[in-house]
């Protein structure tokens, strides 16, 4: 199982995960990048596409949580 992520991309994700939760927008950005990598990588394209799909699901869940938090804050 290969990993076509560059060290810079991997460290960026690790840095963002270090002590904070990613936003939905950040997850969408990562998903978009992974989909771009999938298109250009014949060997690992399907894996990268699946990874991009997982980031999209995560972005959706985080967006829902962000919306709930915004409603709670508005109700205070």
C-alpha positions as CSV (number, residue, x, y, z in Angstrom):
1,X,0.0,0.0,0.0
2,X,1.7,3.2,-1.2
3,X,1.4,6.7,0.0
4,X,1.8,9.4,-2.6
5,X,1.4,12.2,-0.1
6,X,4.4,14.5,-0.1
7,X,6.1,15.1,3.2
8,X,4.9,18.7,3.2
9,X,1.3,17.6,2.8
10,X,1.6,15.0,5.5
11,X,3.2,17.4,8.0
12,X,0.5,20.0,7.2
13,X,-2.2,17.6,8.2
14,X,-0.3,16.5,11.3
15,X,0.3,20.1,12.3
16,X,-3.4,20.9,11.9
17,X,-4.3,17.8,13.9
18,X,-1.9,18.7,16.7
19,X,-4.2,20.1,19.3
20,X,-7.1,21.3,17.2
21,X,-10.0,20.0,15.2
22,X,-10.0,20.6,11.5
23,X,-12.8,22.7,10.1
24,X,-15.2,21.5,7.4
25,X,-13.5,23.9,4.9
26,X,-10.0,22.4,5.7
27,X,-11.4,18.9,5.2
28,X,-12.8,19.9,1.8
29,X,-9.5,21.4,0.9
30,X,-7.7,18.1,1.7
31,X,-10.4,16.1,-0.2
32,X,-10.0,18.4,-3.2
33,X,-6.2,17.9,-3.1
34,X,-6.5,14.1,-2.8
35,X,-8.9,14.0,-5.7
36,X,-6.4,15.9,-7.8
37,X,-3.7,13.5,-6.8
38,X,-6.0,10.5,-7.7
39,X,-6.5,11.8,-11.2
40,X,-2.8,12.1,-11.8
41,X,-1.7,8.9,-10.1
42,X,-2.4,5.7,-12.1
43,X,-0.9,3.4,-9.5
44,X,-2.7,4.6,-6.4
45,X,-5.6,6.6,-7.9
46,X,-8.3,4.4,-6.5
47,X,-6.8,4.5,-3.0
48,X,-6.5,8.3,-3.2
49,X,-10.1,8.6,-4.5
50,X,-11.3,6.6,-1.5
51,X,-9.3,8.8,0.8
52,X,-10.8,11.9,-0.8
53,X,-14.3,10.4,-0.3
54,X,-13.5,9.8,3.4
55,X,-12.4,13.4,3.8
56,X,-15.7,14.5,2.2
57,X,-17.7,12.5,4.7
58,X,-15.6,13.9,7.5
59,X,-16.2,17.5,6.2
60,X,-19.9,16.8,6.1
61,X,-20.0,15.6,9.7
62,X,-17.9,18.5,10.9
63,X,-20.1,21.0,9.0
64,X,-23.1,19.5,10.8
65,X,-21.4,19.9,14.2
66,X,-20.3,23.5,13.3
67,X,-24.0,24.3,12.4
68,X,-25.2,22.9,15.7
69,X,-22.6,24.9,17.6
70,X,-23.5,28.1,15.8
71,X,-27.2,27.5,16.7
72,X,-26.3,27.0,20.3
73,X,-24.2,30.1,20.4
74,X,-27.0,32.1,18.7
75,X,-29.5,30.8,21.3
76,X,-27.5,32.1,24.3
